[in-house]
Amino acid sequence: MSGSSEHILEVRDLSISFGSNHVLRKFSMFLDEGENVVVLGKSGSGKSVLIKCIIGLLEADSGSVRVMGNEVSAITSRELDKLRSSIGFLFQSNALYDSMTVRENLEFPLRRHRRQLSKAEREALVIQALNDVALPHTIDYLPEELSGGMKKRIALARALMLKPRIILYDEPTTGLDPITAREISALIVRIQKRYNTSSIIISHDMNCVRATANRVVLLIDGKSYCEGSTAGLSESNDENVKAFFDLPQ
């Protein structure tokens, strides 16, 4: 693993256990500016635990997480809150507020982190985010009026509200039909190109991996087993790698 301080995010030798369950074992990876890195692993392999360590929701037993030059375990809660405002998070469950309209869901992070904005400024940012995900007509809908794919797009729009430098995607295509999953994968790439975002995408959906990844880090037995491009890893003769990349497209 590179030790450069220029990475926008770097995880080094991260270990975390829950009782006798060793989830991450000296796991290391990095993310560069404008890059999409997919962390690929089986269900239950520790991918979501990794995400929670990155944003400070879980404290690792050992190792280091540096995000935009900040050691996550060493900063104050106020500094951590500020850091999180530069990170967009797309939850696997979408985590939209059922009692709020789309507009209110998107305004929520602005009301918390950008209190100085006027109503007109908030409205402009909401409309921009909805245009980014091609759903401007849903502004006054409630989540129950949205399809699964629309909810995912609105959740992504909310993740974009604070113009984050980093976006973390937790299984962005899980539970979606194949056509909608392809649309979400294409949207992830469009957002990357439009805003030069740096993203970690947690997934075991190989179609999503192939569509979105600039680089893949393979998580096996709690370790960063190997990394490379999808094309390079597809040519591997390693049985552990082939188990993922030999799956039909």
Residue pairs with C-beta under 8 A, 6 or more apart in sequence:
1 12
1 28
1 29
1 30
1 224
2 30
3 12
4 30
5 69
6 32
7 30
7 31
7 32
7 66
8 31
8 32
8 33
8 67
8 68
8 165
8 166
8 198
9 30
9 31
9 54
9 65
9 66
9 67
9 68
9 166
9 198
9 200
10 29
10 30
10 31
10 64
10 65
10 66
11 27
11 28
11 29
11 30
11 50
11 53
11 54
11 63
11 64
11 65
11 66
12 28
12 63
12 64
12 65
12 66
13 26
13 27
13 28
13 62
13 63
13 64
14 24
14 26
14 27
14 28
14 50
14 53
14 60
14 62
14 63
14 64
14 65
15 22
15 24
15 25
15 26
15 27
15 60
15 61
15 62
15 63
15 222
16 23
16 24
16 46
16 49
16 53
16 58
16 60
16 61
17 23
17 61
22 222
23 46
23 49
23 222
24 46
24 49
24 50
24 53
24 60
24 63
24 222
24 223
25 221
25 222
25 223
26 63
26 222
26 223
27 46
27 50
27 63
27 219
27 222
27 223
27 224
28 224
29 37
29 39
29 217
29 224
29 227
31 37
31 166
31 198
31 199
31 200
32 198
33 196
33 198
34 192
34 196
34 197
34 198
35 198
35 199
35 214
35 215
36 188
36 189
36 192
36 198
36 199
36 201
36 212
36 213
36 214
36 215
37 199
37 200
37 201
37 213
37 214
37 215
37 216
37 217
38 200
38 201
38 202
38 203
38 208
38 209
38 212
38 213
38 215
38 216
38 217
39 47
39 50
39 200
39 201
39 202
39 203
39 216
39 217
39 219
40 203
40 204
40 209
40 216
40 217
40 218
40 219
40 244
41 47
41 204
41 218
41 219
41 220
42 204
43 204
45 219
45 220
45 222
46 219
46 222
47 170
47 171
47 202
47 204
47 219
48 92
48 170
48 171
48 202
49 58
50 202
50 219
51 89
51 168
51 170
51 200
51 202
52 58
53 59
53 60
53 65
53 72
54 65
54 67
54 72
54 168
54 200
55 72
55 84
55 87
55 89
55 168
56 72
56 73
56 80
56 83
56 84
59 73
60 73
64 71
64 73
65 71
65 72
65 73
66 72
67 83
67 87
67 166
68 83
68 86
68 165
68 166
70 79
70 83
72 80
72 83
75 83
85 109
85 113
85 162
85 164
86 162
86 164
86 165
86 166
87 164
87 165
87 166
87 167
87 168
88 159
88 160
88 162
88 164
88 166
88 167
88 168
88 197
89 159
89 167
89 168
89 170
90 152
90 155
90 156
90 159
90 167
90 168
90 169
90 170
90 172
91 155
91 170
92 170
92 171
92 172
92 174
94 143
94 151
94 152
94 154
94 155
95 155
96 105
96 143
96 151
96 154
96 155
96 158
97 104
97 105
97 108
97 143
98 142
98 143
98 144
99 142
100 108
100 142
100 143
101 139
101 140
101 141
101 142
102 130
102 135
102 138
102 139
102 140
102 141
102 142
102 143
102 146
102 154
103 126
103 139
103 140
105 143
105 154
105 158
106 125
106 126
106 129
106 130
106 154
106 157
106 158
106 161
107 122
107 126
107 161
108 158
109 158
109 161
109 162
110 117
110 122
110 125
110 161
110 162
111 122
113 162
114 122
114 162
117 125
125 161
126 139
126 161
127 136
127 139
129 157
129 158
129 160
129 161
130 136
130 138
130 139
130 154
130 157
132 157
132 160
132 191
132 194
133 153
133 154
133 156
133 157
133 187
134 153
135 150
135 153
135 154
135 157
138 145
138 146
138 150
138 154
143 151
143 154
146 154
147 180
148 175
148 176
148 177
148 180
149 176
149 177
149 180
149 183
149 184
152 172
152 176
152 180
152 184
153 184
153 187
156 172
156 184
156 187
156 188
156 191
159 167
160 167
160 191
160 195
163 195
164 197
165 197
165 198
166 197
166 198
166 199
166 200
167 191
167 197
167 198
167 199
167 200
168 199
168 200
168 202
169 188
169 199
169 200
169 201
169 202
169 203
170 202
171 202
171 203
171 204
171 205
172 184
172 185
172 188
172 201
172 203
172 208
173 180
173 181
173 184
173 185
173 203
173 205
173 207
173 208
174 205
176 184
178 207
181 205
181 207
181 208
182 207
182 211
184 208
185 207
185 208
185 211
185 212
186 211
188 199
188 201
188 211
188 212
189 211
189 212
191 197
192 199
192 212
199 212
201 208
201 209
201 212
201 213
203 209
204 244
206 244
206 245
206 247
206 249
207 249
209 216
209 230
210 230
210 249
213 229
213 230
214 229
215 227
215 228
215 229
216 227
216 228
216 229
216 230
216 233
217 224
217 226
217 227
218 224
218 225
218 226
218 227
218 233
218 240
218 241
218 244
219 225
220 240
225 240
225 241
226 233
226 236
226 238
226 241
230 245
233 241
233 244
233 245
234 245
236 242
236 245
